[in-house]
Amino acid sequence: MRQSDIVNLALEPRLTQKNAANLAATLAGHRYRPINLDASAVIHVGAPGFEVLLAAMRGWMEKSVEFTFTDPSESFMDDLARIGLVAEEFGLNEG
């Protein structure tokens, strides 16, 4: 796969319910194309945001298409743990 085939998207700093709906629509527009999400600017992710990310990630995985995260912020990782999700489920290492 060429690097140009990967869709690179930056997550909003606050992934609230409204922003989660926007993210879902954006991801739907790139359905099953390799995705890389830059999570470096994230300061808050609520449950709706993680629901969108999990559903999308699982859909991409079922089709064996790349769905990755780049540079998750400390806040992204903290919110992931706060909501009871495991970093490895998102392809991330905690250390």
FENWO-V333354 format. One line per field, one symbol per residue. ss: DSSP state (a for helix, b for strand, c for the rest). phi: phi as a letter, one per 30 degrees, with the letter a starting at -180 (. if undefined). psi: psi as a letter, one per 30 degrees, with the letter a starting at -180 (. if undefined). A space follows every 10 residues. Layout:
# FENWO-V333354
ss=???
phi=???
psi=???
This chain:
# FENWO-V333354
ss=ccaaacbbbb cccbbcaaaa aaaaaaaaac ccccbbbbcc cccbbcaaaa aaaaaaaaaa aaccccbbbb cccaaaaaaa aaccccaaaa ccccc
phi=.deddddcbc ddeccdeddd dddedddddc eicebbcdcd cdcabceddd ddddddeddd ddchcdbbcc hddddeddde dedjcceddc iccdc
psi=kkeffkjkkk kkejiaeeee eeeeeeeefg kgkkkkkjgf gkfkkleeee eeeeeeeeee efghkkjlkk hkleeeeeee eefglkeffg gkkf.
